[in-house]
């Protein structure tokens, strides 16, 4: 059937009218009003706004990048971190659930060297190694403001026992304090071996400084008979009654890393002044000021925007290693015994018997083993 010219014109006009009405209806739809938008608390935060310790604390493996310390000790991150095995010929890593036995390869090398050389020299039976850093460094979920770029290591001043510690013991055993009181060391724990291991650590060129409690610094000066070159690296830091905090210089190739520089105020004269001033204050403490106290607002947590830009690449990088890396060195949690024996309770071959032995796990079991996640510290950073 053929339409006449006027009929075809009417059909065309009718079609245009419908299309125009449809277009007008579409453009007339109003955008959602503010009260229709999702609440602010339900909107996902930009990664740059999330607390950095949340982001870095969630990473269980190092970044598959060239090893590099980025930023400053208290504001940065770590690329290409290396894992310190929980057990070595002269060391054992503690607090394994925190997953903080990672560091720049130079620190891992230093810890191994310190442990083996001190043991070979008959100075120290072996190191108990506390926190180093998280797999990718960065702000920690608990316990430390520094330790962010993989150049710090806490070494307990408690000697390693002559047996392999169980998982539970590594979680719950406390290090021994070196102090008898706030001003002086305890001769029962502050032994010649403690002096020797601190001295050896300070003798290494790559070590920039070592932090210990001011009373320990004072005790070292008294034991050494005054200033010695190695004592210039030893600083008095509050806390640190249980361990020495070893910090190394920025390694070669770590562009963007900022060292702290040569430590100051480390003379034995400064230690004597600390002792005299603290003793005087303790004998005649000043009365606290009267009146209302001004509460300080807590500082907001660091975010990615507060860290060097390269830390974004560290977070985005592929991980190194896998569950087998942990499985080969750590007792799976399901094998933990119910009771925690004392450190002195056993020694020798019996201490290595299954299920406590840190033996390699079969491949099938290793693949299914859940990698331990970092846990909040049970105590302060002193452990």
C-alpha positions in Angstrom: 0.0 0.0 0.0 1.4 3.4 -1.0 0.7 6.5 1.1 0.0 9.8 -0.5 2.2 12.8 0.0 0.0 14.5 2.6 -0.4 11.2 4.5 3.4 10.7 4.6 3.8 14.3 5.9 1.3 13.7 8.7 3.1 10.5 9.8 6.4 12.3 9.9 5.0 15.2 12.0 3.4 12.6 14.4 6.7 10.8 14.9 8.7 14.0 15.6 6.1 15.1 18.1 6.5 11.8 20.1 10.3 12.0 20.0 10.3 15.6 21.3 7.9 14.6 24.1 10.1 11.7 25.1 13.3 13.9 25.0 11.5 16.6 27.1 10.5 14.0 29.7 14.0 12.7 29.9 15.7 16.0 30.5 13.0 17.0 33.0 14.1 14.4 35.5 15.8 16.2 38.4 19.1 14.9 39.9 19.0 13.2 43.3 18.6 15.6 46.2 21.2 15.7 49.0 18.9 13.9 51.3 18.8 11.0 48.8 22.6 10.6 48.6 24.2 7.9 50.8 25.2 9.1 54.3 28.8 10.3 54.6 29.8 7.4 56.9 28.7 4.9 54.2 30.7 6.4 51.5 34.1 4.7 50.9 37.1 6.7 52.0 39.8 7.6 49.5 42.9 5.5 50.2 44.9 8.6 50.8 42.5 9.5 53.8 42.7 6.1 55.5 45.0 5.9 58.5 48.4 4.7 57.1 48.9 2.2 60.0 45.7 0.5 58.9 47.0 0.2 55.3 50.5 -0.9 56.2 49.4 -3.1 59.1 47.2 -5.1 56.8 50.1 -6.2 54.5 51.5 -9.6 55.5 54.3 -9.7 52.8 57.0 -7.4 51.6 56.7 -5.3 48.4 58.3 -7.0 45.4 60.6 -4.0 44.7 64.3 -3.1 44.9 65.3 -2.9 48.6 65.0 0.7 49.7 64.4 2.7 52.9 62.0 5.5 52.1 61.6 8.7 54.2 62.5 9.1 57.9 62.5 6.6 60.7 59.2 7.9 62.0 57.6 8.9 58.7 58.2 6.5 55.7 58.0 3.0 54.5 60.1 0.1 53.2 60.4 -1.4 49.7 61.9 -4.9 49.2 62.0 -5.8 52.9 63.7 -9.0 54.0 62.3 -11.5 56.5 64.5 -12.6 59.5 63.9 -16.3 60.0 62.4 -17.0 63.4 65.4 -19.3 64.2 69.1 -19.1 63.4 72.3 -20.4 64.6 72.5 -17.7 67.3 69.1 -15.9 67.4 65.4 -16.4 67.9 62.7 -13.9 66.8 60.1 -13.1 69.4 56.4 -12.0 69.3 55.9 -13.8 66.0 52.2 -13.0 65.8 53.0 -9.3 65.2 54.8 -10.3 61.9 57.4 -7.6 62.5 60.6 -9.6 61.9 61.1 -7.8 58.6 63.6 -5.1 57.8 66.0 -3.7 55.1 68.4 -6.5 54.1 71.2 -4.5 55.8 69.5 -4.7 59.1 68.8 -8.4 58.7 72.5 -8.9 57.9 73.6 -6.9 60.9 71.4 -8.8 63.3 72.8 -12.1 62.0 76.3 -10.8 62.2 75.9 -9.5 65.7 74.4 -12.8 66.9 77.0 -15.1 65.4 80.0 -13.0 66.2 79.1 -12.4 69.8 78.4 -16.1 70.3 81.6 -17.1 68.6 83.5 -14.7 70.9 81.9 -16.2 74.0 80.3 -12.9 74.8 76.6 -13.7 74.4 74.7 -17.0 73.9 72.4 -15.7 71.3 70.0 -12.9 70.5 66.3 -12.6 71.3 65.1 -10.3 68.6 62.0 -8.1 69.2 60.3 -5.8 66.8 62.0 -4.8 63.6 59.4 -3.5 61.2 56.2 -4.6 59.3 56.6 -6.3 55.9 56.3 -2.9 54.1 57.3 -0.7 57.0 55.1 2.3 57.5 53.3 3.4 60.6 52.6 0.5 62.9 49.3 -0.6 64.3 50.7 -0.4 67.9 53.8 0.1 69.9 56.2 2.3 67.9 56.4 5.7 66.3 59.6 4.9 64.5 60.6 1.5 62.9 58.9 2.7 59.7 61.7 2.4 57.1 63.2 -0.9 58.1 66.4 0.5 59.7 65.5 -0.2 63.4 65.7 -3.4 65.4 64.9 -4.1 69.1 67.3 -6.6 70.6 66.4 -7.9 74.1 69.0 -7.7 76.8 67.9 -11.1 78.0 70.2 -13.9 76.8 68.8 -16.6 74.5 68.2 -19.9 76.3 70.0 -23.0 75.0 66.8 -24.4 73.4 64.3 -23.4 70.9 61.4 -21.5 72.4 57.8 -22.5 71.5 55.3 -20.2 69.9 53.6 -19.5 73.2 56.8 -18.7 75.0 57.7 -16.2 72.3 54.4 -14.5 72.8 54.3 -14.4 76.6 57.8 -14.5 78.0 58.9 -11.1 79.2 62.3 -9.7 78.9 64.2 -8.9 82.1 64.6 -5.3 83.1 68.1 -4.0 83.5 67.2 -1.6 86.3 67.2 -1.9 90.1 65.5 1.4 90.5 65.0 4.5 88.2 68.6 5.6 88.7 70.7 2.5 88.7 71.2 -0.8 87.0 70.6 -4.2 88.6 73.8 -6.2 88.8 71.9 -9.4 88.6 70.7 -8.7 85.1 73.1 -6.0 83.9 76.0 -8.4 83.5 79.3 -8.1 81.7 77.7 -10.0 78.8 75.1 -7.2 78.5 77.9 -4.6 78.3 79.8 -6.7 75.7 76.8 -7.2 73.4 75.9 -3.4 73.5 79.6 -2.6 72.9 79.8 -5.0 69.9 76.7 -3.6 68.3 78.0 0.0 68.7 81.3 -1.0 67.0 79.7 -1.7 63.6 80.2 1.2 61.2 76.7 1.0 59.8 75.1 1.5 63.2 74.2 5.2 63.7 73.0 5.0 67.3 71.7 2.7 70.0 69.0 3.7 72.4 68.9 2.4 76.0 67.4 3.7 79.2 69.3 6.7 80.6 70.2 4.6 83.7 71.7 1.9 81.5 73.7 4.6 79.7 74.9 5.8 83.1 75.7 2.3 84.1 77.7 1.7 80.9 79.8 4.8 81.5 80.6 3.7 85.0 81.5 0.2 83.9 83.7 1.5 81.0 85.5 4.0 83.3 84.4 7.1 81.3 84.1 8.1 77.7 85.1 5.5 75.1 84.5 5.8 71.3 81.8 3.2 71.2 79.9 5.0 74.0 79.4 8.0 71.7 76.7 6.0 69.8 74.8 5.1 73.0 71.9 7.5 73.8 69.7 7.6 76.8 66.1 7.0 75.7 63.1 6.9 78.0 61.7 3.4 78.4 64.1 0.9 76.8 64.8 -0.8 80.1 64.5 -4.3 78.6 66.2 -4.0 75.2 68.6 -1.9 73.1 67.1 -0.2 70.1 69.6 -0.4 67.2 69.3 2.1 64.4 71.5 2.1 61.2 72.3 4.8 58.7 70.5 5.1 55.4 71.9 2.3 53.2 73.4 3.1 49.7 70.7 3.2 47.0 68.0 4.3 49.3 67.1 7.5 47.5 64.8 9.7 49.7 66.0 8.2 52.9 67.0 10.7 55.6 69.4 9.6 58.4 69.2 11.1 61.8 72.8 12.1 61.8 75.5 11.9 64.4 74.0 11.6 67.9 74.7 14.3 70.4 74.5 14.5 74.2 76.1 11.1 74.5 79.1 12.0 76.6 79.5 10.4 80.0 79.5 13.9 81.5 75.9 14.2 80.1 75.0 10.9 81.7 76.4 12.1 85.1 74.4 15.3 84.8 71.2 13.3 84.0 71.9 11.2 87.1 72.4 14.2 89.4 69.5 16.2 88.0 67.1 13.2 88.2 68.2 12.3 91.8 67.7 15.9 92.9 64.2 16.0 91.3 63.3 12.7 93.0 64.4 13.9 96.4 62.6 17.2 96.0 59.9 16.9 93.3 58.2 20.0 92.1 54.5 20.4 92.9 52.3 20.2 89.9 50.7 23.5 88.9 47.3 24.2 90.3 44.3 25.2 88.3 42.4 23.5 85.4 44.5 21.3 83.2 44.5 22.0 79.5 43.8 18.8 77.6 45.8 18.4 74.4 44.0 17.1 71.4 45.5 13.8 70.2 47.4 14.1 66.9 45.5 12.6 64.0 47.0 9.4 62.6 49.3 9.7 59.6 47.8 9.0 56.2 49.3 8.3 52.9 49.3 12.0 52.2 51.7 12.5 55.1 54.2 9.9 53.7 56.6 10.1 50.8 54.9 9.6 47.4 56.9 6.4 46.8 55.0 4.8 49.7 52.0 4.5 47.4 54.1 2.4 45.0 55.1 0.2 48.0 51.5 -0.5 48.9 50.5 -1.2 45.3 53.4 -3.5 44.6 53.0 -7.3 44.3 53.9 -9.3 47.4 57.0 -11.4 47.8 57.0 -14.9 49.3 53.9 -16.8 50.3 52.5 -19.0 53.1 55.3 -21.5 52.7 57.7 -18.8 53.8 56.1 -18.6 57.2 55.1 -22.3 57.4 58.7 -23.4 57.2 59.7 -21.4 60.2 56.7 -21.1 62.5 54.5 -23.5 64.5 51.0 -23.3 63.1 48.6 -21.9 65.9 46.6 -25.1 65.9 49.7 -27.0 67.1 50.1 -24.8 70.2 50.1 -26.6 73.6 47.7 -25.6 76.2 50.2 -24.8 78.9 53.2 -22.4 78.7 56.3 -23.9 80.2 58.9 -21.7 81.9 62.0 -20.8 80.0 64.2 -23.0 82.3 61.7 -25.9 82.3 63.4 -27.9 79.5 66.4 -28.0 77.3 68.2 -30.2 74.9 66.7 -32.6 72.4 63.4 -33.0 74.2 62.6 -29.3 73.6 62.6 -29.9 69.8 60.0 -32.8 69.9 56.8 -32.6 67.9 54.5 -30.7 68.2 56.7 -27.9 69.4 59.4 -28.4 66.7 59.7 -25.6 64.1 59.9 -28.1 61.3 58.9 -27.5 57.6 55.3 -28.2 57.0 54.3 -30.5 54.1 53.4 -28.6 50.8 49.7 -29.4 51.0 49.5 -28.2 54.6 51.6 -25.1 53.9 49.3 -24.1 51.1 46.3 -24.1 53.4 48.1 -22.5 56.3 46.7 -19.1 57.1 49.4 -16.5 57.3 49.6 -14.9 60.8 48.3 -11.3 60.8 49.9 -8.6 62.9 48.4 -8.3 66.4 48.5 -5.4 68.8 51.4 -5.5 71.2 50.6 -7.0 74.6 53.0 -4.5 76.2 54.6 -1.3 75.3 57.3 -1.1 72.7 59.8 -2.3 75.3 59.0 -5.9 74.3 
